[in-house]
Amino acid sequence: MTQLRQECLWEHLTPPSTNPGALASAVKADVCVIGGGITGLNTAIALLEKGQRVVLLEAHQVGHGGSGRNVGLVNAGTWIRPDDVEDTLGSQQGSRLNKVLGEAPAAVFAMIQRLGIDCQARNEGTLHMAHNATGVADLQSRHEQWRRRGADVQLLTGARCEEYCGTTKIAAALLDRRAGTINPMAYTQGLAAAVKRLGGNLYEHSAVQQLQRQGSGWLVKTAKGEVSAAKVVISTGAYTEGDWTDLKRRYFRGYYYQVASRPLVGAAADAVLRHGQGSWDTRTVLSSIRRDADGRLLLGSMGRVDNKPAWFVRRWADRIQGHYFPALGKVDWEMHWTGVIDFTPDHLMRLFEPAPGVVSVTGYNGRGNTTGTVVGKALADYLLSDDPAGLPLPFSLDKPVSQPSLRTGLYETGFSLYHAGQCLRVVL
């Protein structure tokens, strides 16, 4: 049996092509982008293609955060149902957000094709799988709401559901043909390569320590250098560090872990998600399920396992795999990793303009591959035009999230107890 190690599969499969150094001097730019994830990189690309001088600062390595550690689902829409989006935001704003994010997978796949990014992209759709009768009712509602908006979605039941999911434990599944899967680190690294090809200056290991006014522009300071820029984009999400921004008060952190098997072969393995979709179920503490390009089985759920022993991780993965795919027999689990998600209480993102010339975003709620792609370009367009009409949402005036650390702790405690119950076969 393989020793289960703590390592992100996507980092294992996608080593960095180059190692940009840290900022070690004073440089100038039209725009300084803080954060080397999907949002920041898409912002930089859009600005560079319009002739702007761009400096991008990343505290660790490109893709270090949620951009390189996520499940790799290219999802359409938000975490919540489209009718709920419009009820929360109002008909006009909610309808616009539903449209923008409903079309976001197409924007991701178009960017991949345009830039020639090799990230194992598959535009085969995703499956939202109902684990019980309540889940079926939820998917029926989502199906009706998205069909009403013209989306290419289909509710699978019976033999067709079993064919697509590869399990008898799912009563219905919502197939969203707009969506798909990628290797998220490869996508992020591909975006970074495009930034460098376009003449952008990208610095890793360059955490921002201070952001201060400098005349009509801004001075962004790191440990060994500084950037003078007319405008600044903060796109650090759940991995925001330091006390120089209050962005951390605008969301609460939630953890998400994944476990990857060794590559699987044979008829039983081929039956699991045989048409190439990624999936997740309707549990409150959901399980995500997908295969990678080499045939590995990837399972994930809310919470963290970087602070738990390997036997716990293995037992949880065995429990989920044995429930959904018993024909696989004993699966050899190879690696596990944990990432962080920036959640908001209503599961909707927020755009901010904390000062003239500074924009930021947070609250992707686990939909960063698509949301980051379209928001990154929208922020670039706004900086060039000063016209907020092209943004997917108006800038937020909301108060900070109350007691974010307490929320994170309560959620994590609940997730850990639930997963312990799964390991002990008390719940599933």
Summary of the structure (lengths in Angstrom):
residues: 428
radius of gyration: 21.1
end to end distance: 25.3
largest distance: 66.5
contacts: 1543
relative contact order: 0.20
helix: 37%
strand: 25%
